[in-house]
């Protein structure tokens, strides 16, 4: 939880070979019914080791200890790799039929790539997990089904409802409002967001308005009815005016010198949080935990407002059960437990990843949840409202690869290697080669 996209607090999840490409690839980004305590297996004394492959910190470690209370014979080993490596490794391990974990996390930007291979994964219906359908947002449930809709291949962890995090101290320095409601009124549209950035730049010279344009691109595209693919799984980058609009607006950020040119999850990006190098950042729920970790001395300086356009999504994952595993029954029970209603709520409060179970959005403990770091912003209410307003978008089988090509193009513009028109022509040519 962009280039390939991701979720925050999942440290080290992605390589950053290209500036904006890694920021865009990042977003390509972390628990349903049942109580906090898992159901007992009723099994015997056989020692079972389950491997769980993740692309960063999902906040699961405390949950493993809870699971073991009713599964004392189960040991859980977590394998964490960078975002790109994780998904690329899974592709290779499925192809060679060796090396996959018992439980594999897949980010939403890649989910279609794996649900199109139902023969490689167990149907979770075989383990009774179709009982969970009523827990989920309908579109989140659908993302975990095989392409023909007959098999349940993954249960959702989180969604990445969007907001905009901003530095109140830098806004005050620029003579801009700092109250979150007033800030939201500055940018009902992306065009007005950029105009606000220009005003910011007139007064503040030691910080930029935004970290990088890659996540801006993704946010704009994700608000459109149709994104990079149409419903027939055809890439429509060249023909969809919403994609070109997002491209043009994102490049306006670069052309107006509003970007700090910091690749997401790179060491300079982390340092940028600590130093206050940028004033705004696209902020799915999982990003709040990352900001708090990287800007430890900035308590009360950050706040959260509505994103231009009102809502959107960035990130979210599913847990899948490869057929290579030796203990699918126990692994399915673990997936059920990790994605339970209570545990999704717990992980949100501790890590920031927002639940994909809509019953939680009206839960008083979620609605009233705040974080002192963000000036006691009503985080639970902000992201509940964003999640309720999400409009699902069809994701194609090579969504991640298409986003990488676009991210590379944005990076070439940001690095001064191509004009926006030159980079766009290359992007169109590059995505035409993706099959």
HELIX and SHEET records of a PDB file:
HELIX    1   1 UNK A   19  UNK A   26  1                                   8    
HELIX    2   2 UNK A   61  UNK A   70  1                                  10    
HELIX    3   3 UNK A   83  UNK A   96  1                                  14    
HELIX    4   4 UNK A  108  UNK A  110  5                                   3    
HELIX    5   5 UNK A  111  UNK A  115  1                                   5    
HELIX    6   6 UNK A  118  UNK A  120  5                                   3    
HELIX    7   7 UNK A  124  UNK A  127  5                                   4    
HELIX    8   8 UNK A  129  UNK A  135  5                                   7    
HELIX    9   9 UNK A  138  UNK A  143  1                                   6    
HELIX   10  10 UNK A  168  UNK A  173  1                                   6    
HELIX   11  11 UNK A  180  UNK A  186  1                                   7    
HELIX   12  12 UNK A  190  UNK A  203  1                                  14    
HELIX   13  13 UNK A  214  UNK A  222  1                                   9    
HELIX   14  14 UNK A  241  UNK A  255  1                                  15    
HELIX   15  15 UNK A  267  UNK A  275  1                                   9    
HELIX   16  16 UNK A  285  UNK A  294  1                                  10    
HELIX   17  17 UNK A  328  UNK A  338  1                                  11    
HELIX   18  18 UNK A  341  UNK A  351  1                                  11    
HELIX   19  19 UNK A  358  UNK A  362  5                                   5    
HELIX   20  20 UNK A  364  UNK A  367  1                                   4    
HELIX   21  21 UNK A  372  UNK A  374  5                                   3    
HELIX   22  22 UNK A  379  UNK A  388  1                                  10    
HELIX   23  23 UNK A  399  UNK A  414  1                                  16    
HELIX   24  24 UNK A  420  UNK A  432  1                                  13    
SHEET    1   A 5 UNK A  74  UNK A  80  0                                        
SHEET    2   A 5 UNK A  48  UNK A  54  1                                        
SHEET    3   A 5 UNK A 103  UNK A 107  1                                        
SHEET    4   A 5 UNK A 317  UNK A 320 -1                                        
SHEET    5   A 5 UNK A 154  UNK A 156 -1                                        
SHEET    1   B 2 UNK A 158  UNK A 159  0                                        
SHEET    2   B 2 UNK A 354  UNK A 355 -1                                        
SHEET    1   C 4 UNK A 208  UNK A 210  0                                        
SHEET    2   C 4 UNK A 278  UNK A 282  1                                        
SHEET    3   C 4 UNK A 164  UNK A 167 -1                                        
SHEET    4   C 4 UNK A 302  UNK A 305 -1                                        
END                                                                             
